[in-house]
Amino acid sequence: MRLKLYKGNVIMIGRESQYSLYDQDLLTFEEGAVAYDHRDAAGFIKLNALRLRTLGQRKKKLGL
């Protein structure tokens, strides 16, 4: 872990781990075998918005 000390503050500026799950190849937006597929975002947005639609329907039903 790399820390920066400045006027009584401690700021973490970096860390490393041999057990990290981070993989630069999985995070690329460029072409490749594991490149990000923009179609995945549509499903994520729809699923994430489900709770908001449910809340809206509940409020409408209760007359709020």
Backbone as XML, in Angstrom:
<?xml version="1.0"?>
<chain id="A" units="angstrom">
  <residue number="1" name="MET">
    <atom name="N" x="0.849" y="-1.156" z="0.000"/>
    <atom name="CA" x="0.000" y="0.000" z="0.000"/>
    <atom name="C" x="0.904" y="1.232" z="0.000"/>
  </residue>
  <residue number="2" name="ARG">
    <atom name="N" x="0.555" y="2.209" z="-0.833"/>
    <atom name="CA" x="1.321" y="3.455" z="-0.888"/>
    <atom name="C" x="0.471" y="4.564" z="-0.280"/>
  </residue>
  <residue number="3" name="LEU">
    <atom name="N" x="1.068" y="5.285" z="0.652"/>
    <atom name="CA" x="0.376" y="6.359" z="1.349"/>
    <atom name="C" x="1.099" y="7.671" z="1.143"/>
  </residue>
  <residue number="4" name="LYS">
    <atom name="N" x="0.339" y="8.751" z="1.185"/>
    <atom name="CA" x="0.906" y="10.089" z="1.122"/>
    <atom name="C" x="0.577" y="10.773" z="2.443"/>
  </residue>
  <residue number="5" name="LEU">
    <atom name="N" x="1.581" y="11.288" z="3.093"/>
    <atom name="CA" x="1.400" y="11.995" z="4.352"/>
    <atom name="C" x="1.557" y="13.481" z="4.091"/>
  </residue>
  <residue number="6" name="TYR">
    <atom name="N" x="0.565" y="14.288" z="4.529"/>
    <atom name="CA" x="0.633" y="15.718" z="4.293"/>
    <atom name="C" x="-0.162" y="16.449" z="5.361"/>
  </residue>
  <residue number="7" name="LYS">
    <atom name="N" x="0.512" y="17.239" z="6.157"/>
    <atom name="CA" x="-0.092" y="18.081" z="7.186"/>
    <atom name="C" x="-1.114" y="17.344" z="8.050"/>
  </residue>
  <residue number="8" name="GLY">
    <atom name="N" x="-0.730" y="16.206" z="8.594"/>
    <atom name="CA" x="-1.603" y="15.455" z="9.482"/>
    <atom name="C" x="-2.616" y="14.570" z="8.776"/>
  </residue>
  <residue number="9" name="ASN">
    <atom name="N" x="-2.617" y="14.544" z="7.472"/>
    <atom name="CA" x="-3.537" y="13.693" z="6.711"/>
    <atom name="C" x="-2.789" y="12.495" z="6.143"/>
  </residue>
  <residue number="10" name="VAL">
    <atom name="N" x="-3.509" y="11.389" z="5.997"/>
    <atom name="CA" x="-2.974" y="10.197" z="5.353"/>
    <atom name="C" x="-3.886" y="9.895" z="4.166"/>
  </residue>
  <residue number="11" name="ILE">
    <atom name="N" x="-3.299" y="9.863" z="2.978"/>
    <atom name="CA" x="-4.066" y="9.633" z="1.757"/>
    <atom name="C" x="-3.514" y="8.392" z="1.074"/>
  </residue>
  <residue number="12" name="MET">
    <atom name="N" x="-4.393" y="7.419" z="0.803"/>
    <atom name="CA" x="-3.958" y="6.228" z="0.096"/>
    <atom name="C" x="-3.854" y="6.569" z="-1.387"/>
  </residue>
  <residue number="13" name="ILE">
    <atom name="N" x="-2.696" y="6.338" z="-1.977"/>
    <atom name="CA" x="-2.501" y="6.665" z="-3.395"/>
    <atom name="C" x="-2.320" y="5.423" z="-4.257"/>
  </residue>
  <residue number="14" name="GLY">
    <atom name="N" x="-2.284" y="4.243" z="-3.636"/>
    <atom name="CA" x="-2.170" y="3.023" z="-4.425"/>
    <atom name="C" x="-2.096" y="1.800" z="-3.540"/>
  </residue>
  <residue number="15" name="ARG">
    <atom name="N" x="-2.469" y="0.665" z="-4.143"/>
    <atom name="CA" x="-2.375" y="-0.598" z="-3.429"/>
    <atom name="C" x="-2.264" y="-1.728" z="-4.438"/>
  </residue>
  <residue number="16" name="GLU">
    <atom name="N" x="-1.692" y="-2.817" z="-4.007"/>
    <atom name="CA" x="-1.514" y="-3.996" z="-4.846"/>
    <atom name="C" x="-1.823" y="-5.236" z="-4.030"/>
  </residue>
  <residue number="17" name="SER">
    <atom name="N" x="-2.271" y="-6.291" z="-4.731"/>
    <atom name="CA" x="-2.511" y="-7.560" z="-4.073"/>
    <atom name="C" x="-2.319" y="-8.681" z="-5.079"/>
  </residue>
  <residue number="18" name="GLN">
    <atom name="N" x="-1.651" y="-9.716" z="-4.665"/>
    <atom name="CA" x="-1.496" y="-10.869" z="-5.540"/>
    <atom name="C" x="-2.810" y="-11.625" z="-5.678"/>
  </residue>
  <residue number="19" name="TYR">
    <atom name="N" x="-3.803" y="-11.313" z="-4.856"/>
    <atom name="CA" x="-5.102" y="-11.981" z="-4.886"/>
    <atom name="C" x="-6.192" y="-11.117" z="-5.524"/>
  </residue>
  <residue number="20" name="SER">
    <atom name="N" x="-5.823" y="-10.017" z="-6.127"/>
    <atom name="CA" x="-6.786" y="-9.099" z="-6.724"/>
    <atom name="C" x="-7.575" y="-9.758" z="-7.854"/>
  </residue>
  <residue number="21" name="LEU">
    <atom name="N" x="-8.860" y="-9.417" z="-7.962"/>
    <atom name="CA" x="-9.701" y="-9.915" z="-9.041"/>
    <atom name="C" x="-9.711" y="-8.972" z="-10.236"/>
  </residue>
  <residue number="22" name="TYR">
    <atom name="N" x="-9.041" y="-7.834" z="-10.107"/>
    <atom name="CA" x="-8.978" y="-6.836" z="-11.179"/>
    <atom name="C" x="-8.233" y="-7.411" z="-12.382"/>
  </residue>
  <residue number="23" name="ASP">
    <atom name="N" x="-8.809" y="-7.256" z="-13.556"/>
    <atom name="CA" x="-8.184" y="-7.736" z="-14.787"/>
    <atom name="C" x="-8.400" y="-6.684" z="-15.870"/>
  </residue>
  <residue number="24" name="GLN">
    <atom name="N" x="-7.354" y="-6.019" z="-16.284"/>
    <atom name="CA" x="-7.443" y="-4.944" z="-17.278"/>
    <atom name="C" x="-8.081" y="-5.431" z="-18.576"/>
  </residue>
  <residue number="25" name="ASP">
    <atom name="N" x="-7.835" y="-6.671" z="-18.952"/>
    <atom name="CA" x="-8.397" y="-7.212" z="-20.192"/>
    <atom name="C" x="-9.917" y="-7.302" z="-20.150"/>
  </residue>
  <residue number="26" name="LEU">
    <atom name="N" x="-10.498" y="-7.480" z="-18.976"/>
    <atom name="CA" x="-11.953" y="-7.570" z="-18.854"/>
    <atom name="C" x="-12.618" y="-6.202" z="-18.870"/>
  </residue>
  <residue number="27" name="LEU">
    <atom name="N" x="-11.862" y="-5.150" z="-18.655"/>
    <atom name="CA" x="-12.421" y="-3.814" z="-18.527"/>
    <atom name="C" x="-12.309" y="-2.985" z="-19.789"/>
  </residue>
  <residue number="28" name="THR">
    <atom name="N" x="-11.768" y="-3.525" z="-20.835"/>
    <atom name="CA" x="-11.531" y="-2.755" z="-22.037"/>
    <atom name="C" x="-12.825" y="-2.469" z="-22.794"/>
  </residue>
  <residue number="29" name="PHE">
    <atom name="N" x="-12.895" y="-1.310" z="-23.409"/>
    <atom name="CA" x="-14.008" y="-0.956" z="-24.275"/>
    <atom name="C" x="-13.610" y="-1.172" z="-25.735"/>
  </residue>
  <residue number="30" name="GLU">
    <atom name="N" x="-12.407" y="-1.657" z="-25.942"/>
    <atom name="CA" x="-11.890" y="-1.893" z="-27.286"/>
    <atom name="C" x="-12.328" y="-3.265" z="-27.778"/>
  </residue>
  <residue number="31" name="GLU">
    <atom name="N" x="-12.017" y="-3.545" z="-29.011"/>
    <atom name="CA" x="-12.349" y="-4.851" z="-29.591"/>
    <atom name="C" x="-11.513" y="-5.942" z="-28.937"/>
  </residue>
  <residue number="32" name="GLY">
    <atom name="N" x="-12.075" y="-7.111" z="-28.850"/>
    <atom name="CA" x="-11.348" y="-8.241" z="-28.293"/>
    <atom name="C" x="-12.315" y="-9.320" z="-27.853"/>
  </residue>
  <residue number="33" name="ALA">
    <atom name="N" x="-11.764" y="-10.424" z="-27.426"/>
    <atom name="CA" x="-12.587" y="-11.573" z="-27.051"/>
    <atom name="C" x="-13.461" y="-11.286" z="-25.834"/>
  </residue>
  <residue number="34" name="VAL">
    <atom name="N" x="-12.986" y="-10.468" z="-24.922"/>
    <atom name="CA" x="-13.750" y="-10.184" z="-23.697"/>
    <atom name="C" x="-14.157" y="-8.722" z="-23.622"/>
  </residue>
  <residue number="35" name="ALA">
    <atom name="N" x="-14.244" y="-8.065" z="-24.757"/>
    <atom name="CA" x="-14.578" y="-6.641" z="-24.784"/>
    <atom name="C" x="-15.991" y="-6.400" z="-24.279"/>
  </residue>
  <residue number="36" name="TYR">
    <atom name="N" x="-16.218" y="-5.223" z="-23.773"/>
    <atom name="CA" x="-17.518" y="-4.805" z="-23.259"/>
    <atom name="C" x="-18.556" y="-4.837" z="-24.374"/>
  </residue>
  <residue number="37" name="ASP">
    <atom name="N" x="-19.706" y="-5.408" z="-24.092"/>
    <atom name="CA" x="-20.799" y="-5.468" z="-25.052"/>
    <atom name="C" x="-21.849" y="-4.449" z="-24.621"/>
  </residue>
  <residue number="38" name="HIS">
    <atom name="N" x="-22.074" y="-3.426" z="-25.414"/>
    <atom name="CA" x="-22.991" y="-2.355" z="-25.055"/>
    <atom name="C" x="-24.428" y="-2.837" z="-24.887"/>
  </residue>
  <residue number="39" name="ARG">
    <atom name="N" x="-24.767" y="-3.964" z="-25.468"/>
    <atom name="CA" x="-26.117" y="-4.504" z="-25.302"/>
    <atom name="C" x="-26.369" y="-4.946" z="-23.863"/>
  </residue>
  <residue number="40" name="ASP">
    <atom name="N" x="-25.310" y="-5.256" z="-23.133"/>
    <atom name="CA" x="-25.459" y="-5.643" z="-21.730"/>
    <atom name="C" x="-26.014" y="-4.493" z="-20.898"/>
  </residue>
  <residue number="41" name="ALA">
    <atom name="N" x="-25.697" y="-3.271" z="-21.270"/>
    <atom name="CA" x="-26.150" y="-2.105" z="-20.515"/>
    <atom name="C" x="-27.665" y="-1.987" z="-20.534"/>
  </residue>
  <residue number="42" name="ALA">
    <atom name="N" x="-28.301" y="-2.332" z="-21.644"/>
    <atom name="CA" x="-29.761" y="-2.223" z="-21.742"/>
    <atom name="C" x="-30.432" y="-3.118" z="-20.707"/>
  </residue>
  <residue number="43" name="GLY">
    <atom name="N" x="-29.949" y="-4.335" z="-20.556"/>
    <atom name="CA" x="-30.513" y="-5.244" z="-19.565"/>
    <atom name="C" x="-30.288" y="-4.747" z="-18.153"/>
  </residue>
  <residue number="44" name="PHE">
    <atom name="N" x="-29.106" y="-4.218" z="-17.891"/>
    <atom name="CA" x="-28.807" y="-3.682" z="-16.568"/>
    <atom name="C" x="-29.723" y="-2.512" z="-16.237"/>
  </residue>
  <residue number="45" name="ILE">
    <atom name="N" x="-29.910" y="-1.614" z="-17.178"/>
    <atom name="CA" x="-30.754" y="-0.444" z="-16.949"/>
    <atom name="C" x="-32.195" y="-0.872" z="-16.694"/>
  </residue>
  <residue number="46" name="LYS">
    <atom name="N" x="-32.690" y="-1.814" z="-17.471"/>
    <atom name="CA" x="-34.065" y="-2.282" z="-17.301"/>
    <atom name="C" x="-34.248" y="-2.934" z="-15.933"/>
  </residue>
  <residue number="47" name="LEU">
    <atom name="N" x="-33.305" y="-3.772" z="-15.531"/>
    <atom name="CA" x="-33.390" y="-4.436" z="-14.243"/>
    <atom name="C" x="-33.276" y="-3.437" z="-13.097"/>
  </residue>
  <residue number="48" name="ASN">
    <atom name="N" x="-32.369" y="-2.490" z="-13.213"/>
    <atom name="CA" x="-32.179" y="-1.493" z="-12.170"/>
    <atom name="C" x="-33.400" y="-0.585" z="-12.043"/>
  </residue>
  <residue number="49" name="ALA">
    <atom name="N" x="-34.089" y="-0.309" z="-13.151"/>
    <atom name="CA" x="-35.261" y="0.563" z="-13.131"/>
    <atom name="C" x="-36.506" y="-0.158" z="-12.615"/>
  </residue>
  <residue number="50" name="LEU">
    <atom name="N" x="-36.457" y="-1.475" z="-12.495"/>
    <atom name="CA" x="-37.608" y="-2.233" z="-12.026"/>
    <atom name="C" x="-38.095" y="-1.743" z="-10.671"/>
  </residue>
  <residue number="51" name="ARG">
    <atom name="N" x="-37.182" y="-1.473" z="-9.765"/>
    <atom name="CA" x="-37.582" y="-0.999" z="-8.431"/>
    <atom name="C" x="-38.275" y="0.354" z="-8.511"/>
  </residue>
  <residue number="52" name="LEU">
    <atom name="N" x="-37.845" y="1.204" z="-9.434"/>
    <atom name="CA" x="-38.479" y="2.516" z="-9.565"/>
    <atom name="C" x="-39.881" y="2.395" z="-10.160"/>
  </residue>
  <residue number="53" name="ARG">
    <atom name="N" x="-40.037" y="1.506" z="-11.129"/>
    <atom name="CA" x="-41.374" y="1.284" z="-11.697"/>
    <atom name="C" x="-42.310" y="0.704" z="-10.645"/>
  </residue>
  <residue number="54" name="THR">
    <atom name="N" x="-41.807" y="-0.232" z="-9.844"/>
    <atom name="CA" x="-42.612" y="-0.847" z="-8.786"/>
    <atom name="C" x="-43.030" y="0.200" z="-7.765"/>
  </residue>
  <residue number="55" name="LEU">
    <atom name="N" x="-42.120" y="1.061" z="-7.373"/>
    <atom name="CA" x="-42.429" y="2.128" z="-6.429"/>
    <atom name="C" x="-43.474" y="3.077" z="-7.009"/>
  </residue>
  <residue number="56" name="GLY">
    <atom name="N" x="-43.320" y="3.425" z="-8.296"/>
    <atom name="CA" x="-44.279" y="4.304" z="-8.930"/>
    <atom name="C" x="-45.669" y="3.697" z="-8.988"/>
  </residue>
  <residue number="57" name="GLN">
    <atom name="N" x="-45.754" y="2.416" z="-9.292"/>
    <atom name="CA" x="-47.054" y="1.737" z="-9.326"/>
    <atom name="C" x="-47.676" y="1.676" z="-7.935"/>
  </residue>
  <residue number="58" name="ARG">
    <atom name="N" x="-46.859" y="1.441" z="-6.925"/>
    <atom name="CA" x="-47.353" y="1.377" z="-5.550"/>
    <atom name="C" x="-47.910" y="2.731" z="-5.120"/>
  </residue>
  <residue number="59" name="LYS">
    <atom name="N" x="-47.174" y="3.804" z="-5.428"/>
    <atom name="CA" x="-47.645" y="5.141" z="-5.053"/>
    <atom name="C" x="-48.943" y="5.491" z="-5.794"/>
  </residue>
  <residue number="60" name="LYS">
    <atom name="N" x="-49.015" y="5.097" z="-7.059"/>
    <atom name="CA" x="-50.218" y="5.370" z="-7.844"/>
    <atom name="C" x="-51.414" y="4.620" z="-7.252"/>
  </residue>
  <residue number="61" name="LYS">
    <atom name="N" x="-51.201" y="3.379" z="-6.865"/>
    <atom name="CA" x="-52.254" y="2.565" z="-6.288"/>
    <atom name="C" x="-52.747" y="3.140" z="-4.965"/>
  </residue>
  <residue number="62" name="LEU">
    <atom name="N" x="-51.821" y="3.690" z="-4.179"/>
    <atom name="CA" x="-52.169" y="4.280" z="-2.878"/>
    <atom name="C" x="-52.650" y="5.716" z="-2.993"/>
  </residue>
  <residue number="63" name="GLY">
    <atom name="N" x="-52.588" y="6.291" z="-4.189"/>
    <atom name="CA" x="-53.022" y="7.669" z="-4.396"/>
    <atom name="C" x="-52.072" y="8.703" z="-3.829"/>
  </residue>
  <residue number="64" name="LEU">
    <atom name="N" x="-50.785" y="8.361" z="-3.809"/>
    <atom name="CA" x="-49.777" y="9.301" z="-3.270"/>
    <atom name="C" x="-49.199" y="10.162" z="-4.366"/>
  </residue>
</chain>
